[in-house]
Amino acid sequence: MKNRDDKKKDYEELRKALEKANNVFVNGFAKLTVDQDYNLRKTIRGAGGSYKVVKNNIAEIASEGTPSEQVLKGLKGMTSLAFTDDPVALAKVLTAYAKTNPAFTFKAGLVEGRAIDIRAINDLASLPSKDEIFAKLLYVINAPAQQLVTALNAVGRKLAVVVDQGVKENKFQA
């Protein structure tokens, strides 16, 4: 059993994390084995997030006055929080993990300061990642330049073909 000083320290750490966090996923993990928990933490770190198991009453008290207050009220059962800067990447890995480990469940989420439900988390997981969006944007920006270069090269190429045909057919008199 933790003493009062340890609980206060946990509260302060969680309070700081919740004040900084703009994206939080609230999860349940009843009957998760140690190996499954290790793999979950590894998966979350790989997606650029952090993971913390919390006591429900400490989470509720620590969230007062923060954007995450609305998703951390009235929690029941075993609860963990996953924090991240890239909610799409974390939603993808957590959704994939939940499919293979039914003991892991979503309770709620906070994305860009807005509370979302479980369906919205699944919708978020289906979005393209930040890297995919950047690649598509670069393609859209680059495509007109490529088409312009292709068109300019086509004019020169066609002119060269006409001159070459004229030379082969002796159309030019010297």
Secondary structure, 3 states (H helix, E strand, C coil): CCCHHHHHHHHHHHHHHHHHCCCEEEEECCCCCHHHHHHHHHHHHHCCCEEEEECHHHHHHHCCCCHHHHCCCCCCCCEEEEECCCHHHHHHHHHHHHHHCCCCEEEEEEECCEEECHHHHHHHHCCCCHHHHHHHHHHHHHHHHHHHHHHHHHHHHHHHHHHHHHHHCCCCCC
